[in-house]
Amino acid sequence: MKIVVLVKQVPDSGADRNLRSDDNTVDRASASNVINEMDEYAIEEALRLQEAHGGEVVVLTVGPDRATESIRKALSMGPDSAVHVVDDALHGSCAVATSKVLAAAIAQQQADLVICGAESTDGRVQVMPHMIAERLGIAALTGARKLTVEKSSVTIERQTDEGYEVVTASTPALVSVWDTINDPRYPSFKGIMAAKKKPLQTLSLGDLGIAAGEVGFEGATSAVVEHSKRPPRQAGNKIDAGDDGGSKLVEYLASEKFV
């Protein structure tokens, strides 16, 4: 079984994140970049399937040169190899164009199973798994909290607000996972050293048969027109205790339509 795991490098959600002033895209150059948190759960799930059924795990990333840092971090967890799609023309790509690039790269791998995080912390649109599956013509089993593979059958428990749904499909298939599915392993020193020697294939848009005009700002179906910083938090209203404190509190709650 060959498993492709999608990994994205994103600005650390625990630090300040900014958009560039020149083109309104995420300022990745000045950010502290890390593996998208949800993707670590996808990597762990792929490794557990490999341990149970054998096969190969390949990490796939679309991003600038600096994304290599996250690729090596992902490889240190245990995957066998990685593919990095990097091309200057990709800058400014929307989700639709990005899904086209990812689908083309996945198709070259001829994977039995594609696993990814349910969302990225920088975009949080939750549409990429569905778009990729549609382009590849395979089943999309999304929002998994549990994943089971038996021969050519894939079954997940899809997490919902009310509980979970059981969904089954045949391979090849794509599965997106939530952080409730497992506990990702920490890279060992041996894994970190081994990651430096694992195969890393670099692909351009030309290698995927995609023209520059189909991606980037030129091929984007959406764009950020303008942005501004979140306004500073304002001081709250303070009501002093006293004979009329209760009345003032009720008046305030009524003015805010809480009562």
N, C-alpha and C positions, 0 to 999 in steps of 0.2 A: 504494500500500500504506500502510495506517495502522497504526502500531505504538504500543502503549501500554506504557510502562515503569513498573513499580512501584518506588517509592522510599520508604524508611522512614528517619526520623530516629531515631538511637539514641545512648545515652551512649557517649562515646569509650572503646573497649576498653583504651586505654593509660592511662586514669586510673581513680581509684577509682569504683566503681559501688555504689549503695546502694538499698535498698528503703525506702519510707516507713513510718514507725512507726504511722501511723493506719489505713492500709488495705492494707499489704503489697504495694503496686504499686511499679514502678520510679520512683525519685525523679529525674525529668527536670528539675525546676526548678533543682536545685543542681548538675546535671551539665554537663560540657562535651559538647554534642550535635553530632553529625556525621552525614553520610550513611552509612548502612550500607555497609560496605566492598564487599560482594559486589554491591550494587546499582550501583556505579560501573562494574563490568564489564558489567552489563546495559545501562546507558546507552551505553557505548562500542559494544557489539555492535549496538544499534539504530541508532546513527549510521552505522556501517559499512554496514549494510543499506540505509539511506537513500541513502548516497553511491553505492551500486551499483545500486539499483533505483528511486530516487526515492521520493516519498511524504511522509508526515508522521509526526513523532515527538512523542508527548504523554507528559508525566510525570504520574503519578497518586500522590497521597499521602493517607493517612488519619492525622490527628494533630492535636495542639493548635495554637494560633495560632503558637507559636514554630517550628513545623515549616516555616514560610515561609522561614526562613533556608536550610534544606537544599534547598527547592524552587528558590530563586534560584541556589544553587550548582549544582544539576543543570542548570538552564537555561543557565548560563554555559558548559557543556560543548558545547552545540549544539542541544538539542531545541527544537521550535517553540513549544510552549505547555505549560501545566500545569493540573491539576485538583487542588484541595485539599478533601477532605472533612473538615470540622471541626464538632464539635458537643459540647457539654459532656456530653451523655448517653453519649458513647462511652467515658468514663473507666471503667476496670475491665473492659473487654470482653475476652473470651477469644478464642482463635484461631478457634473456630467462628463466633462473632458477627462478628469482624473479616473473615473470609472472605465473609460474607454482604454486608457493606457494600462491600467491594472488588468483588465480583462485580456488584453492582447498579450501581456507578459505571462499571465496564468495559462493561457492557451498553449504557449510554447512549452510549458512544463508538463502538460498532459497529466495533471494531478487527479487522483481519485477523490480527494477531499481538500477543500479550502476552509481554513478556520481564521476568523478575525474577531476583533473586539466589537461589541455592539455599537460603540460610538467612540469618537475621538474627543479629547478634552479641549481641543482648540476650535473644532467646528460644531460638534454636538448635534449634527443634523440627522444621524441614524439612517441615512438613505444608501450609503455606499454598498452594504451587502446586497440589498435588493437590486441596485443598478447593475452590479457585476454579474449576479446570477442571471439577470434578464439578458445581458449581452452574451453570456456563455451558453444560454439555453439550458441551464441546470436548475435543480430545486434549491430554494433558499429556506433554510431552517434557522430562523432568527430568534434572538433573545433566549438562548439556551442557559439553563441552570444545571442541566445534566445531559451528557452525551454518551450514547452507546453505539458501538459498531459491531455488527455481526455479518461477516462475509461482505456482501455487496449492499447491505441494508444499514441505513443510518437512522437512529431514533433519538429525539431530544425531548426534554421537558421544557416547554417554552414558558418562561416566567411571565405572569400577568398580575395585575392588581388584585384579582380575586383568588389567585392560586396558580395553577399551571395547566397547560395543555400538552398532550402527547402527540407529537408529529413524527411521521416516518416517511422516508424517501429512499430511493436507490441511488447509489453512487454512479457518476460523479455528482457531488453536491457541495453546497456552501453552507457553513454553520457560523453564526455569530454568537458570541458568549457574553454573559454578564459576569461580574466579579463574585457571584455567589456559586460559581461552578467548581472552584478549587482554591488551593493556596499555592501560589507560584513559589518555586524553589529559588534559593539564593545561589548565584554562581559560585562555584568552588575555585580555589586558586588554580587547581589543575584545569578546570574548565576555562578560566580566563586565559591561561597560557595556550591552551589548545585552540582557542578561538582565533588566535593570531595567524594560525596556519590553515584554517579551514577555507575551502574554495569560495571566492566571492566573484561572481560574474557581473560585469558592468554592461548595461545596454543603453543605447540611445533611442530616440524616436525612430530613426531610420531603421534600426534593427527590428523594430516592431511594425514597420510599414505604416507609420502614422506621420502625416505631414505637419510641419510646425504651425500652419494656419488653423489646424483643428484643435489646438490646445492654447494655453496661455491667454493673454487678454484678448487676442484676436478671435479665438474660438470659444470664449466664455459666454455662457447663457445668462449669467448674472454678475453683478459687480457691486462693490461698496462705493457709494457715491460720496459720502462724507462720514466723519466720525468725530467724536469728542470724548473727553475724559468724563468718567462718572463724577457727578457733582459731590462735593464734600458733605458728609452727614451733618444735618442741622441739629441744634440743641433741642431737646424735647421740652414739652410744657410741664412745668412743675406746679403742683397745687398744694399749698400749705395746709396743714391740718388746722382745724378751727371749728367754730360753730357752723360755718357755712361750707366747710370742706366737702362734705358729701354732696351738697347741691351743685357745687362747682364741677365736681367730678362727673356727675350725671349730665350736666349741661355740655361738658366737653365730649363725652361719649355720644351724646345725641347729635352734636354738631358733626361728628365724624361718621354718623349713621351706624354706630355699633349697637345702639339701643333705640 
